[in-house]
Amino acid sequence: MKQLRIPAQPAHPDLMAEMEAKGLLRRLQPSPEALAVQEGDQLVETVELGQDGFGPWQMLAVACNRTTLDRLSAHSDVESWLYFSASPTSKPLLYVVATCPVDEFRAKVAGGSLTADDFIVLEIQPNDPEASFFTVPGGVLHDELTYPGPAVAPVFFVPEASRMTHLNVPLDGYEIEIVRG
């Protein structure tokens, strides 16, 4: 029997780029457009889109430079979050979630009775194995923001079903300020 001895080698950027050039893998890296998203904007790019016959899913890169909370959204199915450093100088990523179900939240918006207790805002740091990789159940109202100011916008990746519906709840009548804790 023929024996092979194959050395393991450290994964480093040059080797990863070489493998990518050969079509052996695809690194999850933000595009130049994502790294240049302007304050007040958010850019969503499809990174991958699975074929229908294999269970439709997609991988999105989300560059978030929005600084104003003007809506919360919910998806019809679970989505996953992968937040690793897009740039060592990127601004913090803020994950805003409603603490109550959609119908109750809508009623509070319409009735003008929202309070700070109806929200949880997480300031997420990249590369934290306990806090920067998670899933969001379908139906949970949430949004992503960052703080105002210069620096690269945070970019995170979202693998999710490719045919999910999205529900938006505008926060009309509210001016919400998110302050650092």
N, C-alpha and C positions, 0 to 999 in steps of 0.2 A: 504494500500500500504506500502510495506517495504521501509524504508528509510535507506540510507547508508551515513555515514559521513566519508569522505576520506581525511586525512590530506595531504596537499602538503608538499614536503620536498625539501630542497636545493639539487641541482645536485652537487655532489662532487665526486672525483675520485673513492672512494671505492664503492659508490652506482652504478656509471657508470660501473665499472668493474664487479660488481655482475650482473647487467642487461645484460652485454655483455656475461658473462658466461652462462646465461640462454637463450641466443639467441634472446633477445628482442631488441637489437640494435647493431650497429657496430660503434665503435669510429673511427674517422679518425685520425690515428696516424702513423707517419712514422715507417717503419720497422727498425730493428737494421742495416740492410744492407744500407738503405737509409741514416741513420744518420752517417754512416762510409764511405760514398762515398769519394774517393780520389780526390784531386785537379786535375783538368784537365778532370775529368769524369763527366758523367751525367747518372743517373739511372732512368728508368721509370718502375714502377711496376703497374700491374693491381690490383686495390683494389676491384672493383666490376665490373661485366659484366652482363648487363640486358639480359633477354631472348628475342629471336627474336620476338616472338608473342606479346611482349609488347612494341615494339619500341626499337630497339637495341641501347644501350648506354653503356658506361663504365665509371668507376671512376679510374683515374690514380693518383698515388703518384709520383711526380717528384722531385728527389733529385739532385740539380744542383750545381756542384762544377767545372764547366767549367769556365775558366778565359780568353779564347781567342775567339774573335769574328771571326769565319772563314766561316760563312754561315748565311743566313736568311732562314726561312721556312714559308710556308703558307699552310693552311689546306683548304679542299674543303667545309667545313661547319663551323659554329660557334663553338667555344670552350669557356668554362667558366673557370675562375681562382678563387681559394679559397686559400688565403695565410694567414694562421694563424701560430703562433709561434710553430715551431717544437722543438725548444730549446731556452732558454733565451740567449744563447751565440752564436746563429747562425750568420753567416756572412750575409750581406745585399744581397737581391735579386735584380738583375739588369734585367729590361725588356727592350729589344732593339726592336724598330719598325722602319720600313722604312716609309718615309714620302710621297712616290710616289707609284703608282701601279706597279705590277710585271713587265710588259713589259718595262716600262720606267726605272725601277731599273736595270733590266738585261742589257739594252742598255748602261746605265751608267757604269756598271761593265765592260762590254766588251770594251767600249770606254775609260776606264781609267778616267772617269770624275766624279766619286763619290766625294762628299764633306761631311763635318761634318753636313751640313744642310739637307742631305738626311737621317739622323737618328734622332730619339729621344731616349734618354736613361733615363729610370725612375729608381731611387733607391727606391725600395718599402720596406716599413716597414710592418711587420706582424700586423694583428689585427686592421688595420685602416679601419673602415667601409666606408670611402669615397675613399679609394685608393687601398685596398688590396683584393677586391672581384670584379671581372669584367668579361665581355665577350669580345672575340676577333672575329670580323666578318671573315667569310671565305674569303680567298684571301689576307689577310693582312700579309705581310712579317714581321716576328719577330723572336726573339731568347731570350734565358734566359742565364744569366751568373752570376758570383759573382766576388768579388775581390780576388786576390791571398792572400795567407796567411793561418795560422792555424785557427781553429775553425770549428764547425759543419757547414756543407753545409746547405743552406736554402732548405726547402722542401715545395712544394705547391701541391695542389690537383686540378685535372682537370677532371670535368665531361664533357664527349663529346660523339659524335656519335662513335660507335664502328667500322664503316667501312669507315671512312674518308680517303681520299687520302692526301698525303703530297708532297709538291713541295719544293725542296731545291735549293737555289741559292748560289753557292759557291762564296766566296769573294776572289778568286784567284787574286794575284797581289796586294793585299792590306794587310798592317799590321796596324791593328786598335788598338789604345790604348784608353781605357775608363778611364777617370780621375774623381776623386771625385769633385763634384761641389763646 
